[in-house]
Amino acid sequence: DDKEAVRWYRKAADQGIAKAQHNLGVMYRKGEGVIEDDKEAARWWRIAAEQGNAYAQYGLGLMYQLGEGVIKDDKEAAKWYRKAANQGDAAAQYNLGVMYQLGEGVIADKKKAVRWYRKAADQGIAYAQYNLGVMYHNGEGVLQDNKKAYMWYNIARANGNDTADDNIKSITRRMTTDEISEAQDMAERCLASNYRDC
């Protein structure tokens, strides 16, 4: 019963329990057990985020990036994403990578984008793996490297990112058969090691 869940979350949230504050924010965001209210979701997420709850920090960052429940503010979004990313939140790491790549809310910095994409990619985020492929493909923030680009595209595809197929076709036109084989081996090794040997 969602209404009952909200009642208990509110009791715990009022006692300062960050996880309950985050969960109450989720209920308001989704309109479960309460009328959907992004402003109220943001309010509860801010309270939890200020206590260090990474999920709330990510959620608040997303709300600032989208301008939902708060005034759109990319700098504020990046601030909250960074807090969550530093605690290992993979989605926040990915979003922070995008912000650095595009210069949204932060000064554009391709090297930092690569760093955050790599952290998210190492946690299995296919979009981050794909974006790493793009960065290696184009030599943005890293030295251009067709084998590494192919490897990350291949890993992204293995994790469900079908967009990588077109990029794999494009990059293989610039690679020898041996290079493709080596890149495939690199991808298999990376996956088999759970991203420790990439």
C-alpha positions as semicolon CSV with decimal commas, in nm:
position;residue;x (nm);y (nm);z (nm)
1;D;0,000;0,000;0,000
2;D;0,175;0,316;-0,124
3;K;-0,014;0,551;0,109
4;E;0,095;0,343;0,407
5;A;0,454;0,344;0,280
6;V;0,444;0,724;0,252
7;R;0,313;0,747;0,609
8;W;0,604;0,540;0,744
9;Y;0,862;0,712;0,523
10;R;0,738;1,049;0,650
11;K;0,767;0,939;1,015
12;A;1,125;0,823;0,958
13;A;1,208;1,123;0,739
14;D;1,085;1,361;1,009
15;Q;1,331;1,189;1,244
16;G;1,617;1,274;1,009
17;I;1,671;0,936;0,843
18;A;1,825;1,018;0,504
19;K;1,717;0,694;0,331
20;A;1,355;0,759;0,430
21;Q;1,385;1,120;0,310
22;H;1,516;0,994;-0,023
23;N;1,238;0,735;-0,050
24;L;0,974;0,996;0,032
25;G;1,120;1,210;-0,248
26;V;1,085;0,912;-0,484
27;M;0,719;0,872;-0,385
28;Y;0,652;1,240;-0,463
29;R;0,848;1,219;-0,788
30;K;0,649;0,918;-0,909
31;G;0,316;1,014;-0,752
32;E;0,295;0,690;-0,555
33;G;0,079;0,719;-0,243
34;V;0,076;1,098;-0,285
35;I;-0,006;1,346;-0,558
36;E;0,294;1,377;-0,789
37;D;0,488;1,687;-0,685
38;D;0,838;1,750;-0,819
39;K;0,892;2,048;-0,588
40;E;0,821;1,829;-0,285
41;A;1,042;1,554;-0,428
42;A;1,326;1,804;-0,470
43;R;1,272;1,933;-0,116
44;W;1,305;1,587;0,036
45;W;1,596;1,493;-0,188
46;R;1,779;1,811;-0,087
47;I;1,738;1,725;0,282
48;A;1,869;1,371;0,222
49;A;2,141;1,492;-0,017
50;E;2,274;1,737;0,239
51;Q;2,315;1,440;0,474
52;G;2,526;1,264;0,211
53;N;2,269;1,027;0,055
54;A;2,417;0,954;-0,290
55;Y;2,083;0,852;-0,444
56;A;1,927;1,180;-0,334
57;Q;2,231;1,373;-0,460
58;Y;2,193;1,209;-0,800
59;G;1,816;1,271;-0,805
60;L;1,860;1,634;-0,710
61;G;2,126;1,675;-0,979
62;L;1,888;1,530;-1,235
63;M;1,609;1,765;-1,128
64;Y;1,840;2,066;-1,164
65;Q;1,959;1,944;-1,503
66;L;1,601;1,897;-1,627
67;G;1,451;2,196;-1,445
68;E;1,186;1,979;-1,281
69;G;1,072;2,084;-0,933
70;V;1,351;2,345;-0,929
71;I;1,477;2,615;-1,162
72;K;1,704;2,459;-1,426
73;D;2,064;2,514;-1,323
74;D;2,342;2,309;-1,483
75;K;2,604;2,429;-1,233
76;E;2,390;2,308;-0,946
77;A;2,325;1,983;-1,132
78;A;2,699;1,927;-1,176
79;K;2,758;2,002;-0,807
80;W;2,512;1,734;-0,693
81;Y;2,623;1,484;-0,957
82;R;2,984;1,530;-0,841
83;K;2,887;1,459;-0,479
84;A;2,707;1,138;-0,581
85;A;2,978;1,043;-0,832
86;N;3,246;1,074;-0,567
87;Q;3,050;0,817;-0,364
88;G;3,055;0,576;-0,659
89;D;2,709;0,639;-0,807
90;A;2,751;0,516;-1,166
91;A;2,463;0,716;-1,315
92;A;2,601;1,035;-1,161
93;Q;2,947;0,951;-1,293
94;Y;2,805;0,907;-1,642
95;N;2,601;1,230;-1,628
96;L;2,899;1,423;-1,496
97;G;3,102;1,286;-1,787
98;V;2,841;1,417;-2,029
99;M;2,848;1,758;-1,860
100;Y;3,227;1,777;-1,892
101;Q;3,215;1,661;-2,252
102;L;2,956;1,922;-2,349
103;G;3,062;2,200;-2,110
104;E;2,724;2,212;-1,937
105;G;2,744;2,355;-1,585
106;V;3,121;2,308;-1,588
107;I;3,409;2,421;-1,807
108;A;3,435;2,172;-2,092
109;D;3,714;1,927;-2,020
110;K;3,738;1,616;-2,237
111;K;3,996;1,451;-2,009
112;K;3,762;1,483;-1,711
113;A;3,478;1,353;-1,928
114;V;3,686;1,045;-2,009
115;R;3,773;0,998;-1,641
116;W;3,406;1,001;-1,533
117;Y;3,294;0,786;-1,828
118;R;3,558;0,531;-1,734
119;K;3,437;0,515;-1,373
120;A;3,080;0,458;-1,493
121;A;3,193;0,215;-1,765
122;D;3,377;0,009;-1,505
123;Q;3,041;-0,034;-1,330
124;G;2,878;-0,167;-1,646
125;I;2,701;0,146;-1,772
126;A;2,666;0,079;-2,146
127;Y;2,615;0,446;-2,238
128;A;2,944;0,534;-2,068
129;Q;3,116;0,246;-2,247
130;Y;2,978;0,373;-2,578
131;N;3,087;0,730;-2,502
132;L;3,437;0,607;-2,416
133;G;3,442;0,442;-2,757
134;V;3,349;0,775;-2,914
135;M;3,622;0,956;-2,720
136;Y;3,887;0,706;-2,836
137;H;3,742;0,705;-3,188
138;N;3,773;1,085;-3,215
139;G;4,077;1,135;-2,993
140;E;3,887;1,356;-2,748
141;G;4,046;1,371;-2,402
142;V;4,264;1,072;-2,496
143;L;4,499;0,980;-2,777
144;Q;4,304;0,855;-3,078
145;D;4,307;0,475;-3,063
146;N;4,098;0,263;-3,299
147;K;4,154;-0,058;-3,103
148;K;4,036;0,095;-2,775
149;A;3,743;0,259;-2,951
150;Y;3,646;-0,075;-3,105
151;M;3,690;-0,247;-2,767
152;W;3,459;-0,003;-2,584
153;Y;3,200;-0,009;-2,864
154;N;3,206;-0,388;-2,853
155;I;3,163;-0,388;-2,474
156;A;2,879;-0,136;-2,498
157;R;2,708;-0,353;-2,758
158;A;2,751;-0,661;-2,536
159;N;2,577;-0,464;-2,259
160;G;2,279;-0,372;-2,476
161;N;2,380;-0,049;-2,652
162;D;2,282;-0,116;-3,013
163;T;2,396;0,230;-3,122
164;A;2,751;0,097;-3,110
165;D;2,691;-0,118;-3,422
166;D;2,716;0,176;-3,663
167;N;3,034;0,300;-3,498
168;I;3,188;-0,048;-3,507
169;K;3,118;-0,064;-3,883
170;S;3,270;0,280;-3,928
171;I;3,587;0,213;-3,733
172;T;3,653;-0,133;-3,879
173;R;3,702;0,034;-4,220
174;R;4,015;0,196;-4,070
175;M;4,150;-0,119;-3,904
176;T;4,340;-0,423;-4,021
177;T;4,208;-0,774;-3,957
178;D;4,480;-0,822;-3,692
179;E;4,382;-0,498;-3,517
180;I;4,016;-0,602;-3,513
181;S;4,108;-0,941;-3,371
182;E;4,326;-0,780;-3,104
183;A;4,047;-0,533;-3,013
184;Q;3,799;-0,820;-2,984
185;D;4,041;-1,001;-2,751
186;M;4,078;-0,681;-2,545
187;A;3,698;-0,656;-2,511
188;E;3,667;-1,022;-2,407
189;R;3,944;-0,979;-2,149
190;C;3,785;-0,664;-2,014
191;L;3,443;-0,827;-1,978
192;A;3,586;-1,148;-1,829
193;S;3,776;-0,946;-1,567
194;N;3,464;-0,746;-1,473
195;Y;3,630;-0,431;-1,613
196;R;3,955;-0,467;-1,417
197;D;4,167;-0,552;-1,723
198;C;4,059;-0,299;-1,983
